[in-house]
Amino acid sequence: MLLETDNLHVVVEGKEILKGINLSMEKGEVIAIMGHNASGKTTLVLTLAGFPRYIVSKGKIVFDGKDITNLTIYERAKLGIAVAFQSPPTIRGLRFGDMIAFAAGKNPWILKDSKFIEEILRKVDLEPSIYMDRELNVGFSGGERKRSELAQLFAMKPKLMILDEIDSGVDIDSLRILGNSLKNYIEENNCAVMIITHHRHILQYVKPNKVYIMSKGKIVLTGSYEELIPKIEALGYEALIKEVLKNELEG
């Protein structure tokens, strides 16, 4: 097992947001975490990443056989957890190419050969001669920002990528590039991926092994892509959750 959360409860600023999350991932597996706004999806992402504001009040997180519940962001990253955030930051004065080198654990001022950086940028269809020397995400479109974030994760070569709304704010062309880039990387590196999304758009390219639906800080439904996505599209989250709860009561 690569990742497992056991009865995970999380408190943020005195308020309990996650209320007993149980999920698991195998090495190389792809899962999707879906649900309406304020269901707890991003809280789960930031908790797994190790942000100190997100306090585990009960339960634990195990990654690659190690209890990481109390580890720092840095320690978790070193173990192989990488996160692409919903709104990638703009950093003036930092070259995009240098950031790729840093993400890979390389010193850009010592790195003599730029081929590594060029290969990473091409994996997300960003032309190195245009993008390598630009300041990180300065003047980038929404799709370019998301591709920039994905390139940094590829450079890290993580065991687990957590992608928070990677398909939000992007046009159809960028979505296609993101989806195909991600699909190719997973196949080449056997990397596990957790995709947080409202919609199925990115899932057309990277079909998950399992889909978890969250509501009010809990996982209320688990199933296959083929089983749950048509129901989500036909009913929407609220109606689907009500149907599940009704069936549970009647059962």
N, C-alpha and C positions, 0 to 999 in steps of 0.2 A: 504494500500500500504506500502511495506517495504522500497523500494528504488525507487527514481525517480530523473532523471536528466532532467532539463528544459533548452533547448537551451544552452548547456554547451560549452563555448569557453575557451580554455586553451592555455596560452603562456608559452613557455620554453626558457629562455635566449633571450627574445625579439622576438622569432619566434612563430607564431600561429600554433599549432599542431592540436588541436581539434577545429572543426568549426561548432558547433551547434548540439551537441549530445543530442538526446531525447530517453530515454529508461526507462522502469519501470519493477519492480519485486514485486510479491506478497510474503507474508510469505510462506516459504516452497517450493518456486518455483525454478526450475533450468533453467538457460539460458546459451547459448553459444555465445561468441563473437569470430567471425572468420574473417579471411582476410589474405592477403599477408603480407610480411615483410614491416615494416615502414608504416603501414596503420593507426597507432595510438592506437593499442590495449594496449600496455604496458603503454603508456601515460595515458590512461583511468584508468588503474589499480592504478598507482601511484597517480593520482589525487584523486580518490575515497579514497585512503588510507590516503591522507593528506600530502604528501611530499611537503615541502615548496617551492622547485624549480618550482613546477607546479602551476602556478598562474591562477586562474579563472578570466578571464577578462570580462566575461559576462555570465549570466545565474546562475543557482543554483543547489545544490545537497540537496535533502531532504531524510532523513533516519528515518524510524519509526515515521513519523510525525514531525520531528525536522529538521530545516535548519542547515546543518552541513558544509556549504560552507567555513566558516572561522574557523572551529575547527581544533585543532592540531591532529597529529597522535595519541597521547595518549588518547585524548578525544574521538576520533572516535572508538578506540579499546575498551574503557570502555563502549561505547554504544552497542558494539557487532559486530564490523566489524573486520574480521581477514583475512590476506593475506598470501598466500603461494607464495614465489618468485621463479622466473625462475631459479636462481642460488643460492640455499641456502648456507649461509656462513659457513666456518669452524672456530670454536672457540676453541683454545687450552686452557686447564686448566679448562674448564667448562664441568662437567659431563652431559651426555645426560639425565640421570634420574633427575638431578637437574633442567635442563631446562624444562622438562615436568612439574615439580612442580611449577616453576616460571610461566609458561604459564597458569597454573590453578589458579594462585593467591595465591599459598601456599609457605610457607617458608620451603625449603628442610631440613634446620637444626633443624626445630621444628617438621616437619612431621615425626611421629614415625612409621606409617604404610605405607609400600611400595606397598601395594596391588593396590592402585589407579594407581601408575605409571606402575606397571606390566600389569594391565588391558589395559591401553592406548597403551602400546607397542605391546601387543598381537593383538589389533585391526588392526594393520598394519603389522602383521606377523613378528615382530622383537622379538626374544627370549630375555626376560629380563635378564637372567643370562649372556648373551653374550654382550648385548648392553647397559645396564643401567649404567655401570661404565666407559664406553668409553667416550673419549672427543668428544664433539659435532661435528659430521660429519668428524672427522679426520680419514682418511683412508677409508671412506665410498665410495662405488660405486655410480654411478649416480642414480640407482634405490633406494639404501638405503638412499641417501640424500633426495629424494623426499618423501619416506615413513617417514623419520624423520620429515620433514616439516609438513606432514599431521598429524602425531601424536601430534605435538605441537598445531596445530589448534584444533584437537579433544579435547585436554585438556582444551582449552579456552572456549569451549561450546559457540561459537558465534551464533548470529542470521543470519549472512551472512558470508559465506566463499567465498573469491575471489582467484581463482587458476590460476596463470599465467604460462602457458605452463607446467602443471604438468606432461604431458605425453612425454616431450622432453627428449632425452638422456637416455631412459630406455629400457630395453630389454622386451621381450614378457611376461616373468614370472612376472617381477615387474609391468608391465602394468596391468596384470590380478589382482595382489594383490591390487594395487592402486584402480583400478576400483571397485572391489568387496568391499573393505574397505569403500570407499566413498559411494557406494550404500547402504550398511548396516547402515552407520552412518546417512545418510539422512532419511532413513525409521524410524530409532529409535528416532531421535531428531527433525524431521520436520524442518531441517535447510535449508535455502535458499542458493543456490550455483551459482556463476558466474564462468563459465569455459572459460578461454582464450586459444584458441588452433588453430593451423594451420590445423590439421587433425581431422578425425573423431574417432581416435583410442579409446580415453577415453570415447567418447560419446556412444560407443557400450554398455558400462556398466551403464552409467548414462545418459539416454536419456533426453535431455532438452525439456522444454515446448515450448521454442522459440529459434530461431537462428537469431542473428544479424550479418550481414556482413559489415565490415568496409573497406573503401578505402579513402586515402588522408584526414584522419581526420574526415570523415563523415560516418554515417550509410547509406548505399546505398540500402540495401535490408533486409527485415525482413520476416520470415516465419517459418513454422514448420520444425522439424527434417526430417520428411518423405518427405517433399517437396523440401528442399534445399540441403540436403546432397548428394542425387544422382546427382543433377545438378552440384555441386561443383566437384564431382569425375569425371563426364563425360566431363565437359568443362574447369575446373580450374577457379580460381578467375577472372583473367583478361577477359577471353572470356565471362564469365557469367555476369560480370559487364557491358561489352560492349553491350551485348544482352539486358540487362535491360534498359540501357540508350537509345538504339536504339528504343525499344518498347515505351519508354516514349515520344521520339520525334515524332514517328509516330502516337501515340495516341493523 
